[in-house]
Amino acid sequence: MNATESIHRFLLLPSHVILILLLEFLNSFRSFGLRFVLYNYITNEYGISDTQAGAILGIKSLVDIGFGLSGSILVDMVGVRRVSLAALSVALVGRMLLIFGRSTSILYAALFLFSPCGDALLSVGLYRVALKKLTTPLTRPLAFGLSYAVSNMAGACVAVVVDRMRKTVEDVHVDVGSGYFMDVVGGVYTPVRQFIAVTWVVLFLTFIIAYCFLEDFSVIDPEDLDEEYRNQGVSIKGIVDDDTSEKYIDVQCDVADDNNCHLRVTTPPEGMPVEPMVDRSILQKWFPSSYQPLHQEGEEKHNLNNSDRTRVASRRLPHYKMFRTKYIKSVEADTSPCKGIMHILKQFIFIMQMRDTWKVLVFSFASVPVVLQWTASEIVLPPFLERRFGESIPIYTIQSIHMIGCLIFPPFAQAFTSALEDFRVVMPGLWIMAISPVFVAMLPTVGGACIWQLFMTVGQVLWSPRQDSWTAGLAPTGMEGLFFAVGSSRALLAPLGDLAMGMMNERYNTNCPECRDQYGHFCGGLIDDSDGIDENALQCASAQESCNIFLDNMQQVCPTTCIECPSWEPINPSTFWYILVSISIASPILAWVFLPFIRGRHTREDRCYGLCSMSVNRFVGICGAPEDESSFNHYGYIEDESDPKFKAKSHDISLT
């Protein structure tokens, strides 16, 4: 399937996909908006040390994981809409505490209680579940590439907005008199604190849109079923040729039966008409040269025999069917809570017995070292730039290089590589991203940071969106939320990453609180002495208050960076970045070691899933080359049920 056909199929998906991408943008703005500024916010405005800040973020990540897992189960049980509205409601309260809170107790309540109950539920792939249900295997790589781009577009917008506010917006003093109201809303609102208020507005807008428009829908194309269905031996002919009733498959779990989870083909009620994102007539005007051949091949399909149909199925323009999603209910009205818990446990056990789950888990944990670069970009890079080069450096605009690249390139990368096997794209991306911090190590300047962001982006757009699409394709229908949560288990190590980055800041990127005021501003100016008689004329001051720093003469300067701070001890700025390169390289090496198992083309008896193979192709695979080119199916390949290999893996599934 070429890029043009991939675009055609995607544009014929329901217009509800646009709503999901809009919600993904707003949700990512909320998420990036807090993640980008949180570290500097708590260290500068609350006077918290680097190590303590890393510990706080680590604890927050740990609590988020627990709530995120619960949220994933809820998504499978009650749907995306209900979980989204509940989480947004709680997140609005938590974000408001961060805006107005002045004490560490309020900070802890916001980060450890309201953020997990709200933000964590919104960050478990909530809208990825909705997007997976609204796409088919042939459209999923492009859809998730666009989702990835939309998410990073939000991050780029965050970077630009917050840097613009830091540069042009001044501190706001709110004085509403004395009393309780003054204690709540009074005080100084720095540009960063004002930006957090902007994210609250985005949260509120997201809530309104989700409440008014978000619904739970699923889309199927009988000729483009997920791999799990084809592997179960479901007849393509049995689904396509029945003109009286379309059939589809879902996972059903019976609470009363120990062997409760199984695939079942069911006959749903009549599907809703799909209103495509782009009407077919408009699509024909946009792509006149390519639309007509595809349309003609679809018409000719009815005159072909069964074996010929499978060969052209990937070329026929789809006719999607859309249904309201049927979510698995944990309990009936008269079922005890104990049985409900057992039902959830059985779902979990069912997922953990799938080899696909372990494929995702192995790759997820193998990618942990390189993913530390994301943590370093959020926790280490902002203070690294601010402390060494001053507040005037556009820290978050530099971060936006990464976001803008992840906005522009993923759709093109996924469209033009959709015919390639997943890990032929993933492995080169891992290598490029793994070595990218070497540029900051060799050139520890603003320019070096920009080059790092650029090369990290090139690697990331190759492997990360493709991993999302690959994982979504393996997720069992009806259990996507729980599958995504289990597959994201590398998040269990996120607290250690946050703590480690905080400790690295303390050791290799130290702060200079004695040269900054209580709001985090550097004491880079002199107290104004227009009359020339002030004995404190050589005292340094920030934009808000005077500092306890005095100059001996006018040849000295007040510190605008930590490097200029008299008490600051210089440290080699390259050390940390060399450490980060050494850690990151472990990811592509680990992924290569387990690649035969991850690809799923070997059994346990076949040299331990192929891990012990010593062939030349095995070693060439360190860059993603497959061991056997002929064993890999491309996107859009549909197996013929007359093929003995297809029949060999078939199972009987009853049609109801």
Beta strands, then each sheet from edge to edge (+ up, - down):
strand 1: 172-174
strand 2: 187-189
strand 3: 217-220
strand 4: 248-253
strand 5: 261-266
strand 6: 321-324
strand 7: 525-526
strand 8: 539-541
strand 9: 546-550
sheet 1: 1+ 2-
sheet 2: 3+ 6-
sheet 3: 4+ 5-
sheet 4: 7+ 8- 9+
end
